[in-house]
Amino acid sequence: MSRILIVEDEAIIRSALKRLLERHDHRVSEAGSVAEALTLEPRGFDLVISDLRLPGEPGTELIARAAPVPVLIMTSYASMRSAVEALKLGAVDYVAKPFDHDELLETVARVLHRQAAQQGEPPDITEPGGSRQPMIGNCPAMQVVYTRIRKAAPADVTVLIQGESGTGKELVARALHQQSRRAQAPLICVNCAAIPETLIESELFGHEKGAFTGASAARTGLVEAADGGTLFLDEIGELPLDAQARLLRVLQEGEIRKIGSVETRHVDVRLIAATHRDLQSLSKTGEFRLDLYYRLNVMQIDLPALREREDDILEIADVLLGKACQRHERDRLRLSRAARRTIRDYPWPGNVRELENALERGVILAEGHLIHPDDLGLAPTLQPPGRSPAPAPVRDGQEEQETGDEEDLSLEDYFQHFVLEHQDQMSETELAQKLGISRKCLWERRQRLGIPRKKSPRRSTG
Ligand SMILES: Nc1ncnc2c1ncn2[C@@H]1O[C@H](COP(=O)(O)OP(=O)(O)OP(=O)(O)O)[C@@H](O)[C@H]1O
């Protein structure tokens, strides 16, 4: 069942439309103007159907104020030009009045269907520099994350984001803020683990002059700086108990009191918290307040570790590699086939951030137009097994054609390592046999790769 908001000033049309939609299993609310519609929180609906001409502001005003909820505009045949204008402003579609029932139901079904299909799509995020990028990755676990973001963002509730370090928790917080009605107000991000325990309360809640030694002037805290907007508290599990108590008060009463002050001040802040720790377990050992945990956990978003996002890893690597090349003003580098295999098989304990850093190293260290596994500088103890040079598999002609250039080059890596490591112990015939190629081919490749045959070591004579 979908929730639809009808905004129409003519009561007869409004109730006819309501009955029609209710007969088709939709739950319908009504408003007679944009102002009235806004009191009903249009972002909480699945679709807004609004007349264009209304007393007060026109229906198109709702397009931005209901976003990302789609707005379907109703207009009379006489004002088709305004319908086109409404589409330009971002209306999802329009219906001409008087409307044909089937046509209207069909349009509504199409819009709702499209909306449902988009729920699992990555949201766009505006980065601090102003550029707009979608979150990368489309594996099923991330689609669940995207759907959660779309639903939680407009609901103005507290959200707890859980996931290992570097999985993108801050990115999700940004997406939630940017898709909320607070998008134009500040988003203040605080990493609780990065602020010394002795300073965190005054950083968050502010202090009066002389509140403690060194407080030479009054200071506004970060919670107050986020007034009207969103406060993102990363690593909230690290927040000391006293600060937890103050935070609980902000959530319960919407009030803040600076350190050393007797006065309270009202603040309107949406809290988004993130942690890589299990807050419920921390509450059992008394390190985290259970009542605060319940306050935070109105909506929960769980981010998968990168190693669980097998289908996404290479896609993320390609996008991040492109960005690293831009940053370092290098022509577009590519990952060798072996580097792609390493990236796919590596466990990535530091998740996307670690991948980002490895690619940055790769871009700096790569000598040709390809990045090889060594350029990534990954921890050897975590490297997947079987990475030591081994004979290249015998390839038939078809595989050779399919794999192309890049495969050749990574096999050349293999070839080079294998030859250099074994040429002192093996004859050319043995080397060629192990590599699955002819002696002639071995000779040609040696020439091409600049590893000519050494003066053969005397293996038999004494
Ligand atoms: N899905 C994604 N698409 C694009 N970039 C991503 C994605 N996930 C993470 N990143 C990038 O990875 C880096 C780490 O992400 P972020 O800071 O959001 O992680 P985090 O979980 O908050 O880490 P920490 O807990 O260590 O603070 C950032 O540069 C971010 O842009």
The ligand as a Tripos MOL2 file, in Angstrom:
@<TRIPOS>MOLECULE
LIG
   31    33     1     0     0
SMALL
NO_CHARGES

@<TRIPOS>ATOM
      1 N1         30.5660    3.2900   -1.3160 N.pl3     1 LIG1
      2 C1         31.5470    4.1700   -1.4250 C.ar      1 LIG1
      3 N2         31.6930    4.8710   -2.5550 N.ar      1 LIG1
      4 C2         32.6990    5.7630   -2.6940 C.ar      1 LIG1
      5 N3         33.6220    6.0280   -1.7550 N.ar      1 LIG1
      6 C3         33.5320    5.3770   -0.6130 C.ar      1 LIG1
      7 C4         32.4910    4.4110   -0.3730 C.ar      1 LIG1
      8 N4         32.6410    3.9440    0.8700 N.ar      1 LIG1
      9 C5         33.7160    4.5650    1.3890 C.ar      1 LIG1
     10 N5         34.2600    5.4280    0.5080 N.ar      1 LIG1
     11 C6         35.4580    6.2680    0.7170 C.3       1 LIG1
     12 O1         36.2700    5.6000    1.6790 O.3       1 LIG1
     13 C7         36.8290    6.5210    2.5940 C.3       1 LIG1
     14 C8         36.4040    6.1430    3.9950 C.3       1 LIG1
     15 O2         35.0160    6.3950    4.1290 O.3       1 LIG1
     16 P1         34.3970    7.0100    5.4780 P.3       1 LIG1
     17 O3         35.3050    8.0380    6.0810 O.co2     1 LIG1
     18 O4         32.9930    7.3950    5.1980 O.co2     1 LIG1
     19 O5         34.4710    5.6800    6.3630 O.3       1 LIG1
     20 P2         34.1270    5.4920    7.9090 P.3       1 LIG1
     21 O6         33.4200    4.1980    8.0030 O.co2     1 LIG1
     22 O7         33.4540    6.7160    8.4250 O.co2     1 LIG1
     23 O8         35.5660    5.3470    8.5260 O.3       1 LIG1
     24 P3         36.0190    5.5940   10.0600 P.3       1 LIG1
     25 O9         35.1230    4.7640   10.9090 O.co2     1 LIG1
     26 O10        37.4240    5.1130   10.0680 O.co2     1 LIG1
     27 O11        35.9000    7.0630   10.2850 O.co2     1 LIG1
     28 C9         36.3470    7.9020    2.1880 C.3       1 LIG1
     29 O12        37.3360    8.5330    1.4070 O.3       1 LIG1
     30 C10        35.1150    7.6140    1.3550 C.3       1 LIG1
     31 O13        34.9180    8.6050    0.3880 O.3       1 LIG1
@<TRIPOS>BOND
     1     1     2 1
     2     2     3 ar
     3     2     7 ar
     4     3     4 ar
     5     4     5 ar
     6     5     6 ar
     7     6     7 ar
     8     6    10 ar
     9     7     8 ar
    10     8     9 ar
    11     9    10 ar
    12    10    11 1
    13    11    12 1
    14    11    30 1
    15    12    13 1
    16    13    14 1
    17    13    28 1
    18    14    15 1
    19    15    16 1
    20    16    17 2
    21    16    18 1
    22    16    19 1
    23    19    20 1
    24    20    21 2
    25    20    22 1
    26    20    23 1
    27    23    24 1
    28    24    25 2
    29    24    26 1
    30    24    27 1
    31    28    29 1
    32    28    30 1
    33    30    31 1
@<TRIPOS>SUBSTRUCTURE
     1 LIG1         1 GROUP 0 **** ****
